[in-house]
Each structure stands twice: as structure tokens, then as C-alpha cells.
Amino acid sequence: MTAFDRLAGYHQTIGLAVSGGSDSLALLVLGAAWAKARGRDVIAATVDHGLRPEALAEAEGVAAICERLSVRHDILTWSHFGRSGGAPGQAEARRARHALLAGWARAKDAGLIALGHTRDDRIETFLMRARKGSGWHG
């Protein structure tokens, strides 16, 4: 039994959140191979927060990789940022990303969504929080 088998359980369709970073691309490649071997479906989504000019091109790059792997892919666009008046912060963008992905998974009948993160992501999060004077949990 693989980690994907344990993660997927009885779900036929697994959603993958793929940003285009090495962690999520590794998840995509492994997920596609697992789905093919197990006769399951893996679908992928990339969120374009609209915060960086290159974000759409990066999402389209992920879409091209998904096409080569025969994985259905959607680009989810966050167009409601900054409702609080200023530029959106990381927390607002994260909440929006999670909400978009949850709605996408429900619409696609995906039983769960997997996100790829590396240890460096956790170290980076800790350092960012420590710089603000808070601990590991925020």
C-alpha cells in the first residue's frame, strides 16, 4: 500500500492543488502515475490569485504539464481580493485559495484535495512568524 492508497481511501477522484513549485509538481507526477496504476482519477487545479503579473502564465504552464500527463486541469481565478480596502495579505490569499479549491473539489466530486509542501515551506513559515514575534502556530 502506498501513501496515495492510504490518502485516497475509497475515493475514486482525488484533487491535487498544483502551484507549479517543485513540491506540487512532484505530487502531480506521482499522483498521475498512481491514478493510472490504480484505475482512479486524479484532477488538478491551480489558483491564480491575481497578485503577480506572471501568475497566469505559470498556471498555464501547469496546465500544459497536466495535459502531457493526461490529468484534467482547471485554473481557478481569485477576483475578489482586496475587499478590505488595501492589498490582500497572505492570510486572505490563503483563505481564498482554500475556499476556491474546496468549491472546485465539490463541483468535480473529488473526495479530497492533496497539497504538496516541502520541509523548506514549514521552515519558511516558522521564520516568517518568528520575525513577526509569534511562534510556530501563529
C-alpha positions as CSV (number, residue, x, y, z in Angstrom):
1,M,0.0,0.0,0.0
2,T,1.4,3.4,-1.0
3,A,0.9,6.8,0.6
4,F,-1.6,7.6,-2.1
5,D,-3.5,4.5,-1.3
6,R,-3.8,5.5,2.3
7,L,-4.7,9.1,1.4
8,A,-7.3,8.2,-1.2
9,G,-9.1,5.5,0.7
10,Y,-12.3,4.7,-1.1
11,H,-12.4,7.9,-3.1
12,Q,-12.5,7.5,-6.9
13,T,-11.4,11.0,-7.7
14,I,-8.5,12.8,-5.9
15,G,-7.9,16.5,-6.4
16,L,-4.4,18.0,-6.5
17,A,-3.6,21.6,-5.8
18,V,-0.7,22.4,-8.1
19,S,1.1,25.7,-7.8
20,G,3.9,24.9,-10.2
21,G,6.5,24.7,-7.5
22,S,8.7,21.6,-7.2
23,D,6.7,20.2,-4.3
24,S,3.4,20.3,-6.1
25,L,4.8,19.2,-9.4
26,A,6.3,16.1,-7.7
27,L,2.8,15.5,-6.2
28,L,1.3,15.8,-9.7
29,V,3.7,13.4,-11.3
30,L,3.3,10.8,-8.5
31,G,-0.4,11.3,-8.4
32,A,-0.8,10.8,-12.2
33,A,1.3,7.6,-12.1
34,W,-0.7,6.3,-9.1
35,A,-4.1,7.0,-10.7
36,K,-3.0,5.2,-13.9
37,A,-1.8,2.2,-12.0
38,R,-4.9,2.0,-9.7
39,G,-7.6,2.9,-12.3
40,R,-8.5,6.1,-10.3
41,D,-9.0,9.7,-11.4
42,V,-6.6,12.5,-10.4
43,I,-7.6,16.1,-11.3
44,A,-5.6,19.2,-10.7
45,A,-6.2,22.9,-10.1
46,T,-4.0,25.9,-10.0
47,V,-5.1,29.1,-8.2
48,D,-4.3,32.4,-9.9
49,H,-4.6,34.9,-7.1
50,G,-4.1,37.8,-9.5
51,L,-1.4,39.2,-7.2
52,R,1.6,38.8,-9.6
53,P,1.6,39.5,-13.3
54,E,3.3,36.2,-14.1
55,A,0.8,34.1,-12.2
56,L,-1.5,33.3,-15.1
57,A,1.5,32.2,-17.3
58,E,2.7,29.9,-14.5
59,A,-0.8,28.4,-14.2
60,E,-0.9,27.9,-18.0
61,G,2.5,26.1,-17.7
62,V,1.0,23.8,-15.1
63,A,-1.9,23.2,-17.4
64,A,0.5,22.1,-20.2
65,I,2.3,19.7,-17.9
66,C,-1.1,18.3,-16.8
67,E,-2.1,17.8,-20.5
68,R,1.1,15.8,-21.1
69,L,0.3,13.6,-18.1
70,S,-3.4,13.2,-19.2
71,V,-4.6,14.9,-16.0
72,R,-7.6,17.2,-16.2
73,H,-6.7,20.7,-15.0
74,D,-8.5,23.9,-14.1
75,I,-7.2,27.4,-13.4
76,L,-9.2,28.9,-10.5
77,T,-9.1,32.7,-10.5
78,W,-9.5,34.8,-7.4
79,S,-11.1,38.0,-8.5
80,H,-12.4,39.3,-5.2
81,F,-9.2,40.3,-3.4
82,G,-8.7,43.5,-1.6
83,R,-12.3,43.8,-0.4
84,S,-10.9,45.1,3.0
85,G,-9.6,48.1,1.2
86,G,-5.9,47.5,0.8
87,A,-3.7,45.0,-0.9
88,P,-4.6,41.5,0.2
89,G,-2.3,39.8,2.7
90,Q,-1.0,36.2,2.8
91,A,-3.7,35.1,5.2
92,E,-6.5,36.5,3.0
93,A,-5.0,34.9,-0.1
94,R,-4.7,31.5,1.7
95,R,-8.3,31.6,2.8
96,A,-9.4,32.5,-0.7
97,R,-7.2,29.7,-2.2
98,H,-8.7,27.1,0.2
99,A,-12.3,28.3,-0.5
100,L,-11.7,28.1,-4.2
101,L,-10.2,24.7,-4.0
102,A,-13.0,23.3,-1.8
103,G,-15.7,24.6,-4.1
104,W,-13.8,23.1,-7.1
105,A,-13.4,19.8,-5.4
106,R,-17.2,19.6,-4.6
107,A,-18.1,20.6,-8.2
108,K,-15.7,17.9,-9.6
109,D,-16.8,15.2,-7.0
110,A,-13.3,14.9,-5.7
111,G,-13.2,13.2,-2.3
112,L,-10.2,15.1,-1.1
113,I,-7.6,17.6,-2.1
114,A,-3.9,17.0,-1.7
115,L,-1.4,19.8,-1.5
116,G,2.4,19.4,-1.8
117,H,4.6,21.2,0.7
118,T,8.3,20.7,1.4
119,R,10.1,21.0,4.7
120,D,11.5,24.2,3.5
121,D,7.9,25.6,3.3
122,R,7.5,24.9,7.0
123,I,10.9,26.4,7.9
124,E,10.0,29.5,5.8
125,T,6.6,29.7,7.6
126,F,8.3,29.4,11.0
127,L,10.9,32.1,10.2
128,M,8.2,34.5,8.8
129,R,6.2,34.0,12.0
130,A,9.2,34.4,14.3
131,R,10.1,37.6,12.5
132,K,6.7,38.9,13.4
133,G,7.2,37.9,17.1
134,S,4.9,34.9,17.1
135,G,5.6,31.2,17.4
136,W,5.1,28.1,15.2
137,H,1.3,28.2,15.5
138,G,1.0,31.8,14.5
